[in-house]
C-alpha cells in the first residue's frame, strides 16, 4: 500500500446521485481487480471506495461514488474534489480480489454502486479468461440506477460466456430484466452454487443475507468473496 496525492482528471455524473471520478496518480501502481482505496480526509478519517478501473490501467484509478447531501460520508469527498481538485489516497487495499486461477464459473453480484467492485473484476476477467463463464447480477431500485446497463448488454453480446442479469425493485412493462431483489434473482437461476465462485458488493445487510442464504444452499464460504464479509 502507498499513500499518494492524486489529481482530479475527470468528474462526471453517471446519475444525479452517482459520480464517476478518475484520479491521475503521481506514479503507476499495481493492484488486483476487486481491491479498493482509502481517501484520507484526516489522520483518523479514511474512507474506502472500490476501484472500478481495470488493473491494466496503472496511472489512473476510477471510482463510482454514490453521494447525496444527506450522505456526508461520500458527499464530502466529492466536495473536496470540486474545491481542491486533488485527494490523498492509500492504495491498494483489500483481500477480496479476483481469483484468476480458479476454473469454477463466476457469479458477480452488485447492489447499487457496489457495481464498481464487480466492474473491475469483470473487465480483468474478460481480458484474461473470456472463455470461463461469468454472470453479473446488478440490482437497483429502478432502471435508471443501473447506469452502465446499455454497456453491459453490449458486452454480453460480444462475449458468449458473459451473461448480464439486471434486477430492479420498481419497473414498468418495458423493463427488460428481472423485478425484485438481486439475491433472490440469483437463487432462482443458479441451482448449483457449490460449483461457483461468488463475488459480492453492496450494503452490508445485502451481503449478510447472501452469505447466509447461499451457504445454506451449498456455497462453501471459501468460494464467497467480498470485503464486507470481514465486518458482518
N, C-alpha and C positions, 0 to 999 in steps of 0.2 A: 504494500500500500504506500502511495505517495500523497503528500499534500501539495497542491498545485493552485496557482492563481490562474483561473480560466477566464477568457474574454468572451463576451457575448457575440456570436456570429449571426444567429437567426433567432427571432422570436415571433411566432405567429399563433393565431387562434385556430385550433382544429375544430372546436365547437365553442359556443360562448363561455363554457366553463373549463375547457381543456386547452392548455398551451403546449405547443411544440417548441422546445428550446434546443438550440445547437450551440455548444460551447467549444471554442477554439482552445486547444491545450498548448502550454508553452513547450512541451516536449511530448513525443509519442509515448503511449503507454500500451502495455499488453493486458488484456482482460479476456475472460471467458464469457460466452453468451450466457445471460441469466444472472450475471453479477450486478452489483449496484454501487452507487457512490454516496457519499455524505456531503451535504452542503454545510460548511462551517459558518454558522451565524454568530457564534460566540464560543468562548473557551469550553463552556459546558452545554452548548446548544448546537448539536449536529443532527441534521435532518436527512434521512435516507430516501433516495429515489432510484428506481430501477433504471439501468442503462438500456435504452431502446435500440441503439445502433448495433450494427454487426461488428464483431471483433476485427474484421478485415480493415475497418477504418480505425486507425490508431492515433490520428492527430486531432480528432474531434470526438465528442460524445453527444448523443441526442437523448433528450428526456421528454416524457409526456407528463405534464403536471396538471392535475385537476385542482383548480384554485377558484374560490369564490370569496366574497367579502366576509362571509360567516365562517370561513376556514382559514384563520390567520397563519396556521402552521405552514400551509403552502403559499397563501397569498403574499406573505411577507417575503418569500423567496422571489416571486415574480416582481414585486415592487422594488426589491433591491436590484434586480437585473435592469429594470426600466430606469432606475435612477443612477446606478453606478456602472452599469454595462460590464460587470465582472463579478465573479464569485470565487471564494476559496473553497476548494473541494478536496475530499480524500477519496482515492480510488486505486485499485478496485477492492471491493469487499463482497463477502457472501460465499456460501458453500453449496448453493442450490443450482449450480450451473449445469449447462448441457453436458450430457454424458455421451460422447460420440462413439464410444467403443461398444456400447450395448447393441444387440441385434433385435431387441424387442420393438414392437410397434410403439409409437409415441402418441400420447394424448396430452394436448396443451389446453389448459382451462384458465380463462381470464375473466375477471369481473371488473368492469369499468376500465380505469387507467392501469389496472394490473396487466392489461394488454401489452404494455411496454416490455415487461419481462418476457412474455411469450413471443413477442415480435422479434426480439434479439435472437432468441433460440431458433425460431423458425427460419430467419434469414441465414443463420450459420448452417442449419441443417440442410436447407435446400442447396447451399453451396457445396457441402461436404458429402452428404449422403442422400441424394434426391430419390434413390430407389427404396429407401427404408420408409415404410408407411408412417404418416403423421396426420393427425386430425386435430384441428384447432376449434375449440368451442369458446365463443366470446359472448358474454352476457352483459346486457344493459337494461335500463328501464324502458327506453323507447328507441326506435331505429336510428334516430339522429345521434344517439350516443356512440354508435359504432362507426367512428369517424373514418376508418380505413375499410369499410365494408366493400366498396367497389374494387379497391386494390386487391383485397383478399379473394374476391370472386374471380378476378382476372388471373391471379396466381394459381388458383385451383384449376383453372382451365389450361394453364401452361404446364403444370406438373401433375402427372397422372396419379402419383402416390400421395398427393396432398389433398386433404378434404377439409373444407371450411363449413362450420356449423354455427351460424349466428342465432342468438336466442335473446328475445326481449320480453319484458313483462307486459308491455302495452303496445298494441299494433292494430292497424286496420286490415281490411281484406286484401290489400295489395302487398302485404308483407310476405317476403319470400322465405323466411326462416321459421324457426320454432317459436312458440309463445309459452312463457313460464319461467322457471328458474333454471339457470345454466347447469347446475349439478344434476338436476332431475333429467334434463335432456341427455346428459352423458349416460346416466344409468338406464335410460330407455333404449339407447342404441348400442352400448358397449356391454356385451354379455360375458366377456372373459377378461376381466380386469387383471387377473393373475398373470396374464401374458403381456402386460403393457408397462411402460414407464410413463408415469403421470407427473406433469409439471403444473403447478397451480400458483396463481397470484390474484389477490383481491382482498376484500375486507376479511379481517380475522375470523369473524363468525362464519363466513362462507367457507374459508379454508378448514375450520374446525369440523363443520358438517361433512365436507368432502373426506377428510381424514377418517372420521368415524364410520360414515356410511360405506365408503369404498372398501375400507378394511374389513367391514362386516360382510362384504360381497366378494372377498377373496384377494384383494390387493395387498401384497406384502408391504409393510410400511417402508422397507428398504427401497422400494420402487416408487416412492412418492417424494417429490422434491418441491420445496418452496421455503423461502426464508422465514415466512410467518410461522412455520411449524415449530421453530425454536422458541416461540413466545406463547404458544397455546397449549 
